[in-house]
Amino acid sequence: MVGCFWAVLGVYWAASALRQESTKKEEHFIERLRHLVPVMVAFLLLSQSDASYGWLDLRFAPENGTLSLLGLVLAGARVAFAVWGSDLPLRLTLLLQPVVRRA
């Protein structure tokens, strides 16, 4: 279920990226690699389900239904907040923009 939340966020992020203007200054290939390589390494490490990382595999809370449900609710709230917050500057601009009325 948590994977579905992240899939929704990924689809929203991709759709939002299509609406953005092109960048004014493009990064050089080496600058882009400095950001891209650590992200790719992290993705590969996090996507391995059978990986064992020693003490990082230990639980700090017992496994039960209540904590699982709480984690699911928090994951959904994080995705909802990310979607809501991505358009917040635009909403605030429209809300705080002065209205000129003619008599």
Backbone bond lengths (Angstrom), bond angles and torsions (degrees), N, CA, C in turn:
res aa  C-N    CA-C-N  psi(-1)  N-CA   C-N-CA  omega(-1)  CA-C   N-CA-C  phi
1 M - - - 1.452 - - 1.520 111.06 -
2 V 1.328 116.61 -40.14 1.465 119.93 179.20 1.525 109.37 -63.58
3 G 1.326 116.73 -35.62 1.457 120.39 176.98 1.523 112.19 -60.43
4 C 1.330 116.56 -33.42 1.465 120.24 177.01 1.520 111.03 -65.90
5 F 1.335 116.57 -39.32 1.472 120.01 176.84 1.524 110.69 -59.67
6 W 1.327 115.94 -45.06 1.464 119.99 -179.08 1.519 110.58 -68.61
7 A 1.323 118.17 -33.38 1.468 120.76 176.69 1.528 110.25 -65.56
8 V 1.338 117.14 -41.58 1.463 121.10 176.92 1.524 110.01 -61.58
9 L 1.323 116.92 -43.91 1.456 120.17 178.68 1.529 110.97 -63.57
10 G 1.323 117.53 -40.03 1.460 120.82 178.43 1.519 112.45 -63.48
11 V 1.335 116.58 -42.49 1.467 120.46 178.07 1.526 110.11 -64.79
12 Y 1.331 117.10 -43.07 1.469 120.49 178.44 1.526 110.61 -62.93
13 W 1.336 116.82 -42.09 1.460 121.06 179.85 1.525 110.45 -62.95
14 A 1.329 117.03 -43.51 1.468 120.80 179.83 1.528 111.00 -64.60
15 A 1.328 117.03 -41.59 1.464 120.47 178.47 1.522 110.88 -65.97
16 S 1.328 117.01 -38.46 1.465 120.78 178.18 1.521 111.16 -67.42
17 A 1.329 116.54 -35.33 1.462 120.01 -179.75 1.524 110.88 -65.45
18 L 1.323 117.85 -31.34 1.458 120.85 179.40 1.523 111.89 -69.95
19 R 1.333 117.30 -25.44 1.460 120.95 -178.87 1.528 113.14 -84.37
20 Q 1.319 117.91 -10.58 1.455 121.47 -175.68 1.519 111.48 -78.93
21 E 1.346 114.55 153.01 1.459 119.84 175.68 1.520 109.41 -74.56
22 S 1.313 115.88 160.15 1.460 118.98 177.57 1.525 109.82 -71.37
23 T 1.307 115.50 156.60 1.460 119.83 -176.96 1.524 110.51 -74.02
24 K 1.323 115.00 148.98 1.461 120.03 178.91 1.527 110.64 -77.24
25 K 1.328 115.72 -37.86 1.464 120.73 -178.69 1.523 107.69 -125.12
26 E 1.302 116.44 127.76 1.454 120.34 179.70 1.522 110.07 -93.72
27 E 1.339 115.57 147.35 1.460 120.97 177.29 1.522 110.08 -76.80
28 H 1.316 114.81 149.59 1.454 119.38 172.06 1.525 108.20 -73.36
29 F 1.311 116.37 161.19 1.461 121.93 -176.61 1.530 111.78 -58.43
30 I 1.322 118.20 -42.50 1.469 122.13 -178.82 1.529 110.34 -66.41
31 E 1.331 117.78 -40.82 1.472 120.90 177.89 1.526 110.44 -62.64
32 R 1.312 115.36 -39.88 1.470 119.38 179.30 1.520 110.91 -66.90
33 L 1.328 117.87 -39.59 1.462 120.95 178.33 1.521 112.16 -63.29
34 R 1.340 117.41 -34.38 1.468 120.43 178.83 1.525 111.61 -60.92
35 H 1.315 117.92 -27.98 1.463 121.24 177.07 1.525 111.66 -92.13
36 L 1.316 116.09 -36.86 1.454 120.95 -171.71 1.526 113.24 -75.79
37 V 1.323 118.36 -38.58 1.471 121.15 -176.88 1.533 111.79 -63.02
38 P 1.349 120.69 -49.14 1.469 118.52 177.88 1.528 113.28 -61.23
39 V 1.318 117.21 -35.26 1.464 120.01 178.70 1.529 110.25 -66.73
40 M 1.320 117.05 -41.28 1.468 120.24 178.82 1.524 110.79 -66.22
41 V 1.324 118.68 -39.98 1.463 121.48 178.26 1.532 110.04 -63.92
42 A 1.340 116.67 -44.47 1.467 120.52 178.81 1.524 110.89 -62.36
43 F 1.323 117.11 -41.86 1.467 120.51 178.83 1.525 110.86 -61.64
44 L 1.321 116.70 -44.43 1.463 119.72 179.77 1.529 111.61 -63.97
45 L 1.329 117.16 -40.66 1.465 119.81 179.70 1.524 111.79 -67.95
46 L 1.328 116.79 -39.68 1.465 120.10 -178.06 1.519 113.02 -76.44
47 S 1.323 118.04 -23.60 1.459 120.13 -176.32 1.529 113.18 -86.58
48 Q 1.328 118.64 -7.05 1.460 120.95 179.06 1.527 109.54 -84.20
49 S 1.314 116.05 113.14 1.463 119.44 -177.31 1.528 112.69 -78.49
50 D 1.326 118.26 -24.11 1.460 120.78 -177.11 1.528 112.93 -99.11
51 A 1.329 117.52 9.85 1.466 120.59 -178.68 1.525 110.35 -75.14
52 S 1.301 116.49 144.13 1.464 122.07 178.17 1.528 108.02 -120.00
53 Y 1.320 115.79 121.62 1.462 120.98 -176.50 1.524 112.28 -115.36
54 G 1.311 117.16 33.11 1.463 120.70 175.50 1.515 112.63 66.20
55 W 1.324 116.24 -124.66 1.459 120.68 -175.45 1.523 112.41 -68.06
56 L 1.327 118.80 -15.35 1.463 120.31 176.62 1.524 112.29 -71.32
57 D 1.353 117.00 -17.46 1.459 121.02 177.81 1.530 112.87 -82.96
58 L 1.307 118.20 -9.82 1.464 121.24 -176.86 1.521 110.81 -74.27
59 R 1.326 115.70 142.43 1.469 121.17 175.80 1.522 109.72 -82.62
60 F 1.329 116.28 143.34 1.460 119.78 174.94 1.518 111.28 -104.94
61 A 1.330 116.66 -5.32 1.469 121.94 176.16 1.523 107.46 -140.51
62 P 1.318 116.98 147.62 1.464 118.81 179.90 1.529 110.62 -65.94
63 E 1.337 115.68 151.15 1.460 120.40 179.47 1.521 109.19 -83.34
64 N 1.331 115.60 117.38 1.464 119.91 174.64 1.526 109.47 -149.31
65 G 1.300 116.38 168.31 1.462 121.97 -175.12 1.514 113.89 -65.51
66 T 1.331 116.67 -36.14 1.465 120.11 -178.11 1.520 110.97 -64.86
67 L 1.328 116.93 -46.00 1.463 119.89 179.27 1.519 111.61 -67.72
68 S 1.324 117.52 -34.38 1.461 120.57 176.91 1.524 110.54 -65.30
69 L 1.318 116.70 -42.66 1.461 120.59 177.75 1.521 110.86 -65.02
70 L 1.324 117.25 -41.32 1.460 121.07 177.49 1.530 110.59 -61.16
71 G 1.321 117.17 -42.71 1.462 120.77 177.50 1.515 111.95 -62.98
72 L 1.324 116.92 -39.01 1.460 121.29 178.08 1.527 111.00 -65.06
73 V 1.321 116.76 -43.43 1.471 121.10 178.85 1.524 110.12 -64.70
74 L 1.323 117.37 -42.88 1.465 120.25 179.40 1.527 111.81 -65.47
75 A 1.327 117.94 -38.58 1.467 120.61 177.49 1.532 110.24 -63.68
76 G 1.325 116.99 -43.27 1.462 120.65 176.91 1.519 111.97 -63.21
77 A 1.335 116.52 -39.72 1.461 120.53 178.38 1.526 111.28 -65.57
78 R 1.326 117.41 -38.01 1.476 120.26 178.49 1.516 111.07 -64.09
79 V 1.324 117.16 -42.63 1.459 120.21 179.34 1.526 110.25 -67.02
80 A 1.327 117.16 -43.25 1.471 120.51 178.42 1.523 110.73 -61.73
81 F 1.326 117.57 -41.41 1.459 121.22 179.32 1.525 111.00 -66.35
82 A 1.327 117.40 -37.87 1.462 120.66 178.88 1.527 111.13 -64.91
83 V 1.334 116.36 -42.33 1.465 120.01 178.90 1.520 110.05 -67.79
84 W 1.323 117.51 -44.57 1.455 121.91 179.61 1.526 110.97 -63.93
85 G 1.311 117.01 -42.73 1.455 121.11 -176.39 1.508 114.28 -74.28
86 S 1.341 117.77 -20.42 1.458 119.06 -178.40 1.521 112.00 -69.60
87 D 1.319 118.10 -29.57 1.461 121.49 178.05 1.522 112.42 -101.91
88 L 1.320 117.72 5.58 1.464 120.98 -177.66 1.528 113.08 -61.29
89 P 1.339 120.81 -44.59 1.470 118.41 179.30 1.522 112.78 -58.31
90 L 1.338 117.48 -38.42 1.457 120.22 178.31 1.523 110.80 -65.70
91 R 1.326 116.89 -43.19 1.466 119.94 179.49 1.516 111.19 -64.08
92 L 1.338 117.69 -41.05 1.460 120.31 178.84 1.520 111.30 -65.84
93 T 1.314 117.44 -38.15 1.458 120.90 178.38 1.519 110.07 -62.33
94 L 1.323 116.44 -45.75 1.463 119.56 179.56 1.517 111.60 -67.44
95 L 1.325 117.17 -34.93 1.446 120.48 -179.42 1.518 112.36 -71.70
96 L 1.320 117.15 -40.20 1.460 121.18 -175.74 1.519 113.61 -91.56
97 Q 1.326 117.67 -0.34 1.450 121.26 -179.97 1.529 109.22 -70.11
98 P 1.342 116.12 131.29 1.467 117.59 -179.31 1.534 110.98 -67.87
99 V 1.296 114.41 143.57 1.462 120.53 179.91 1.514 108.11 -102.33
100 V 1.334 116.22 125.89 1.458 121.13 178.70 1.517 107.86 -98.66
101 R 1.317 114.78 119.75 1.460 119.81 -179.80 1.515 109.38 -112.67
102 R 1.282 114.70 136.64 1.463 119.60 179.09 1.522 108.74 -101.24
103 A 1.305 113.87 140.12 1.449 118.91 -178.25 1.510 112.11 -86.35
